[in-house]
Amino acid sequence: MNGAELREALRHEMAAVVPPPPLDSAAALGTARRVRARRRTGWACAGSAAVVLAVAGGAAIGTAGAGIPGTGGVGPAAAGPRPIPGPSGKTAEPWPTGPDGRPQEDRTAKAGARYDQAVRLLDQLISVVPAGYAVPENPAGGSDDPPRSSQASFEEKVNGVDVWRYTSAAAVARGDRTGRVLVEVYTRGNRLPTEPCALTREFWGMQGQCQVVTVGATKVGVVVRPTTDRRFEQWSAYRHPDGVVTFVAQAPTFGSPRQGLAELPFTVPQLATLAMDERFHLQ
């Protein structure tokens, strides 16, 4: 085949090929826009899922960290006796039986013999307030921190024995100044220490300068000055021969510190003697 024949054959083949349709610029632009929109939607969904996962994870961490130092949670305030978590600390046994024959709903007795014991303890505490001091009545509308209060709380079961804690407190006023006195009793079977000052320092976990005061032939621990925790200024402790423990405490303030008592109601020897008082020896 010579050159002329080759060129003729090529022209014949090209004429037989169907030419592509002309380029539609508007259609091409629309297709490109749809592809770009689908890509943006995909990234938005992925971003939303990541945000949801991050928020859920943060919420889980926040919930798990509640009450744990360093996680932003708020721990319990040290406003009173250190609680024991549930009956016998770890077991699933029910709360003690109430006067209706059914287990209590929580640690505190709302009625019955234990409740009545705490009320009687308050009456006995008021009866030993020195002359010259008044004990204000609770306001008719109630109060978050009433001048008079009493409570009976189940602590734990030790070797088959239910240990209860009775706490009663009363504000004491002289003129326009007010302080507070308190009695707390742990029934027999408790695991509190025996040594006088070791026992005294167990009161609400507070620490302070302790003295051993002799009452007759008995040694009684008395904290005469607290360290950093000043919820009470002085307190005494005594373990009765049957194992019952009594704490007696006093503070110069109730409510406003500027309206506190000029002097405490009881002397140190009186505070020691009150810890041994049979009126505060409960079961």
C-alpha positions in Angstrom: 0.0 0.0 0.0 1.4 3.4 -1.1 0.9 6.7 0.8 -2.1 7.7 -1.1 -3.9 4.5 -0.4 -3.0 4.8 3.4 -4.4 8.3 3.7 -7.6 7.2 1.9 -8.1 4.2 4.3 -7.7 6.5 7.4 -10.3 9.0 6.1 -12.7 6.1 5.6 -12.3 4.8 9.2 -12.7 8.3 10.7 -15.9 8.9 8.7 -17.3 5.7 10.1 -16.8 6.7 13.8 -19.8 8.4 15.5 -18.7 11.7 16.9 -19.3 12.5 20.6 -22.1 14.8 21.5 -21.2 18.5 21.9 -20.1 19.5 25.4 -23.0 21.0 27.5 -21.3 23.4 29.9 -24.4 23.9 32.0 -25.0 20.2 32.6 -21.3 19.7 33.5 -21.5 22.5 36.1 -24.7 21.1 37.6 -23.1 17.6 38.0 -20.0 19.1 39.7 -22.1 21.1 42.1 -24.1 18.0 43.1 -20.9 16.0 43.7 -19.6 18.9 45.9 -22.9 19.1 47.9 -22.8 15.3 48.6 -19.2 15.6 49.9 -20.1 18.5 52.2 -23.1 16.6 53.5 -20.9 13.6 54.3 -18.4 15.7 56.2 -21.2 17.4 58.1 -22.7 14.1 59.2 -19.3 12.8 60.2 -18.6 16.0 62.2 -22.0 15.8 64.0 -21.4 12.2 65.0 -18.0 13.1 66.4 -19.6 15.9 68.4 -22.3 13.6 69.8 -19.7 11.0 70.8 -17.5 13.7 72.4 -20.5 15.1 74.4 -21.7 11.6 75.5 -18.2 10.7 76.5 -17.8 14.0 78.5 -21.1 13.4 80.2 -20.1 9.9 81.2 -16.8 11.1 82.6 -18.5 13.9 84.5 -21.0 11.5 86.0 -18.4 9.0 87.0 -16.2 11.7 88.5 -18.9 13.2 90.7 -17.5 13.5 94.2 -14.0 12.4 93.2 -11.3 15.0 93.8 -9.8 16.4 90.6 -12.7 15.5 88.3 -14.9 18.6 89.0 -17.3 16.6 91.2 -18.4 17.9 94.6 -17.7 15.6 97.5 -19.8 15.4 100.7 -19.4 18.1 103.2 -17.9 17.2 106.6 -20.8 18.6 108.6 -21.2 15.9 111.2 -20.5 12.3 112.1 -18.7 10.2 109.5 -21.4 7.9 108.0 -20.9 4.1 107.5 -22.1 3.0 104.0 -25.1 0.8 104.7 -25.8 -2.0 107.2 -22.7 -3.8 108.3 -20.7 -1.7 105.9 -20.8 -4.1 102.9 -23.6 -6.6 103.2 -27.0 -6.4 101.6 -29.0 -7.2 104.7 -32.0 -4.9 105.3 -32.2 -1.9 107.6 -33.5 -2.6 111.2 -37.2 -3.2 111.6 -39.3 -0.2 112.4 -42.4 0.0 114.7 -44.6 -1.0 111.7 -42.8 -4.4 111.5 -41.1 -3.5 108.2 -37.4 -2.5 107.6 -36.6 1.2 107.8 -36.3 3.2 104.6 -32.9 4.5 105.6 -30.5 4.8 108.5 -32.6 7.1 110.6 -35.4 6.0 112.8 -38.6 8.1 112.1 -40.6 6.5 115.0 -40.5 3.8 117.6 -38.3 3.1 120.6 -35.0 4.3 119.1 -36.6 7.6 118.0 -38.0 8.1 121.5 -34.6 7.4 123.0 -33.1 10.3 121.0 -35.9 12.6 122.1 -35.4 11.7 125.8 -31.7 12.3 125.3 -32.5 15.9 124.2 -34.6 16.4 127.3 -31.8 15.2 129.5 -29.3 17.4 127.8 -31.6 20.4 128.3 -31.9 19.5 132.0 -28.2 19.8 132.6 -27.8 23.3 131.0 -26.4 25.6 133.7 -28.5 28.2 135.4 -28.4 31.5 133.6 -28.7 30.0 130.1 -31.9 29.7 128.1 -32.6 27.0 125.5 -34.5 28.6 122.6 -37.5 26.7 121.2 -37.6 25.6 117.6 -39.4 28.1 115.3 -42.9 27.2 114.3 -42.1 27.3 110.6 -39.2 24.9 110.9 -35.5 25.6 110.3 -32.5 24.1 108.5 -30.5 24.4 111.7 -33.0 24.3 114.5 -32.0 25.3 118.1 -33.1 21.9 119.3 -32.6 18.6 117.5 -32.4 14.9 118.1 -31.8 11.8 115.9 -31.4 8.1 116.2 -29.3 6.4 113.5 -28.4 2.8 112.8 -24.6 2.6 112.5 -23.7 -1.1 111.8 -24.1 -4.7 112.9 -21.1 -6.0 114.8 -21.0 -9.7 115.8 -24.8 -9.8 115.4 -25.4 -6.7 117.6 -27.1 -3.6 116.1 -25.0 -0.5 117.0 -27.0 2.7 117.2 -26.0 6.4 117.5 -28.2 8.9 119.3 -27.4 12.6 118.8 -29.1 15.5 120.5 -28.1 19.1 120.4 -29.4 22.4 121.9 -28.6 26.0 121.4 -27.9 27.8 124.7 -28.3 31.6 125.0 -27.2 34.1 127.5 -28.5 37.6 126.7 -28.1 38.2 123.0 -25.3 35.6 122.7 -25.8 32.0 121.7 -23.7 28.8 121.8 -24.4 25.1 121.5 -24.1 21.9 123.5 -24.4 18.4 122.2 -24.5 14.8 123.5 -23.8 11.8 121.3 -24.1 8.2 122.4 -23.0 4.9 120.7 -24.6 1.8 122.0 -22.7 -1.3 123.1 -21.0 -3.4 120.4 -19.4 -0.3 118.8 -15.8 -0.5 117.6 -14.5 2.8 119.0 -11.2 2.7 120.9 -10.8 2.4 124.6 -7.9 4.7 125.5 -9.3 8.0 126.8 -7.7 10.4 124.3 -7.9 8.0 121.4 -11.6 7.7 122.0 -12.1 11.4 122.4 -10.4 12.2 119.1 -12.9 9.8 117.3 -15.7 12.4 117.8 -16.7 13.4 114.3 -13.1 12.8 113.1 -12.0 16.1 114.8 -8.6 16.5 116.4 -7.3 18.7 119.1 -5.2 19.0 122.3 -6.5 16.3 124.7 -6.2 16.0 128.5 -7.0 13.0 130.7 -9.2 14.2 133.5 -9.7 12.1 136.6 -13.3 11.9 137.9 -13.2 9.8 141.1 -11.2 6.8 140.1 -12.1 7.1 136.4 -10.0 8.6 133.5 -11.9 10.7 131.0 -10.5 12.2 127.8 -11.3 15.9 127.1 -10.2 17.8 124.1 -9.7 21.3 125.5 -8.6 23.0 122.2 -9.3 21.9 118.6 -6.8 22.1 115.8 -8.2 23.3 112.5 -11.8 22.0 112.8 -13.6 24.3 115.2 -17.2 23.0 114.9 -16.9 22.5 118.6 -14.5 24.1 121.0 -14.3 21.3 123.7 -15.6 17.8 124.0 -15.3 14.8 126.3 -15.7 11.0 125.9 -16.2 8.1 128.1 -16.7 4.4 127.6 -19.0 2.8 130.1 -18.1 -0.7 131.5 -20.7 -2.2 129.2 -19.2 -0.6 126.1 -21.6 2.3 125.6 -19.7 5.4 124.6 -20.9 9.0 125.4 -19.5 12.2 123.9 -20.4 15.6 125.3 -19.4 18.7 123.3 -19.8 22.5 123.5 -19.3 25.4 121.2 -19.3 29.2 121.9 -21.2 29.9 118.7 -24.6 29.0 117.1 -25.4 30.9 113.9 -23.5 34.2 113.8 -19.9 33.9 115.2 -20.1 37.6 116.2 -23.0 36.7 118.6 -21.1 33.8 120.3 -20.9 33.3 124.0 -18.2 35.1 126.0 -17.5 31.8 127.9 -18.4 28.2 127.5 -21.3 26.8 129.6 -19.3 24.0 131.2 -15.8 23.9 132.7 -13.4 21.1 131.7 -14.1 19.0 134.9 -17.9 19.5 134.4 -17.6 18.3 130.8 -15.7 15.2 131.9 -18.2 14.4 134.6 -21.1 14.8 132.1 -19.7 12.1 129.8 -20.1 9.7 132.7 -23.6 10.8 133.6 -26.1 8.0 133.8 -28.7 10.2 132.1 -26.6 9.8 128.9 -26.0 6.1 129.3 -28.4 4.7 126.6 -29.1 1.4 124.9 
